[in-house]
Amino acid sequence: MPQVTVKINGRPYELSCGAGEEEHLRELAEYVDEKVDAARQNAGSRSDGQLLVLASILIADELSDTLAKIEAEELTGDLPDGPGARQKTQISFLESAAVRIEALAVRLEAS
């Protein structure tokens, strides 16, 4: 399994990922780092754990908004590929991203 070093909140973390997923992991870590930075700007001085929780809440809020938009599209019939096809694909993608984010959070907390 490839190892990737990422920085979150200025701290390096060594993470494992599947072969070929290194760049994606770096992008996810950069996104999480941006959310941690936003949490720090809004909440002031907090521990790394508290910042990570706040960043996770921000990311969960974005996922919630996205899912609500998908649901609204489904209800109004704005999906081009038949009822539920696009929604299922998007939900699957978002659930996969959420699982990866949760795994990253666990690894960060363990470090």
C-alpha positions, -999 to +999 in steps of 0.1 A: +000+000+000+014+034-010+022+059+018+014+096+014+025+124+037-001+151+039-003+183+060-033+193+080-032+223+102+006+225+096+012+190+109+024+161+087+005+129+086+016+096+070-014+079+055-019+047+035-040+045+004-047+022-026-024+021-055-031+051-078-051+070-052-022+091-040-031+123-058-068+119-048-057+115-011-036+146-014-065+166-028-088+154+000-062+163+026-059+198+010-097+202+012-098+191+048-069+214+056-089+243+041-119+234+062-097+232+094-083+267+085-118+280+081-128+265+114-098+280+131-106+315+116-142+312+128-136+295+162-103+310+172-077+290+192-088+254+196-071+221+200-064+200+168-092+176+178-117+204+182-107+220+149-110+186+132-145+182+146-155+217+134-140+210+100-160+177+099-192+195+107-185+220+079-179+191+054-210+173+067-230+205+062-218+207+026-228+170+020-262+177+036-268+207+013-257+186-018-280+157-008-309+181-003-304+196-038-303+161-053-335+152-035-351+184-048-341+176-083-355+141-079-388+155-067-391+180-095-381+155-121-350+175-132-329+143-136-322+134-172-313+097-168-346+085-154-360+087-119-333+081-093-304+071-117-283+103-112-293+106-076-281+071-068-248+077-085-243+110-067-253+096-033-230+067-038-201+091-046-209+113-016-212+083+007-178+070-006-163+105+001-178+106+036-163+072+044-129+084+032-132+116+052-142+096+083-112+073+079-089+102+075-103+118+106-097+086+126-061+085+113-056+121+122-070+116+157-047+086+162-016+106+152 
